[in-house]
Amino acid sequence: MYNNLLAEMNRRGLHIYDLQKIINVGRGTAYSKMAGKTDWTLQEMLKLQDFFNDGLNQFDKLTLDYLFKGGNNDRKAERTK
């Protein structure tokens, strides 16, 4: 689970339906990505980052590392240490 991404969605009152519209995927794919069963593409990650950073000043911008912390990539990195 991507806790930071979920937290940002909750702060803005967004649901999985909104997420799937932003990245242009079906509901099942969106759930699978949030659950860490399917990897995010860089394009999808950048779309979400742009969406969440819209209207924020440069000091409040959210990084990809922040938004996607705790997902599959973190677990893969931990196993290779």
N, C-alpha and C positions, 0 to 999 in steps of 0.2 A: 504494500500500500504506500502511496505517495502522500504522506501526512501533510507536508507543507503545501502541496498542490491542493489537497482537499481543504485545508484551512483557508487558503486564498479563495477557493470556490465558495466556501461557507461565508466568508466575510462579505462577499459580493452577492450572496443569495443565489448562487448558480447551482444547477443540478446536472446530472449526467447528460440529460437532453441538451443542455446548453453547450457542454463540452463537445459532444458529438457534432453539433452544428459548427463550432469554431474550427475543428480539425477535419470536418467533412468525412466522417466515418459513421457506420451504423452503430446502433445501441450496443449490440453484443461485442463489437470491437472495442468500443469505448470502455465498457465494463472490464473486458479482458486486459486492456492497457492499464487501467487503474489498479487492477488486482495483481499486476506484474506478470501475467501469463503471456502477454504479447509485448514485444519491445516497441518503444516509441521510435518513430523516424525523426531525424534531425529537423526536417521541415515541420512536423507536428509540434515538436518541442518549441521551435522558434515562433510558430504561430501563437502558441499559448503564452509564451514570454511576452511577445508584442501586445497581446490582448491585455494581460495583467499589468503591463507597464504603461499602457495608454493613460495619459493624464498625470502620471507621477513625475515629480522632479527628479533630476539626475541622482540625487543622494538616496532616494527611496526605491530605485530600480531593483527589480527582483532578478537574480541570476538564475541560469539554468541549473547550476549546482544546488541552489536553494530549493527551487521548485521541484526538482526531481530527486532530491535526497531521500534515501530510504527505499528506493525501488530496486529492480533487478540489477542495475549496474553497480550499486553499492555492494550487494551481496556477492556478485561476481568478483569485484575487486578485493573483498575481504578474503575470499577463498584462495586468491593468488598470492597473498602475502605470506 
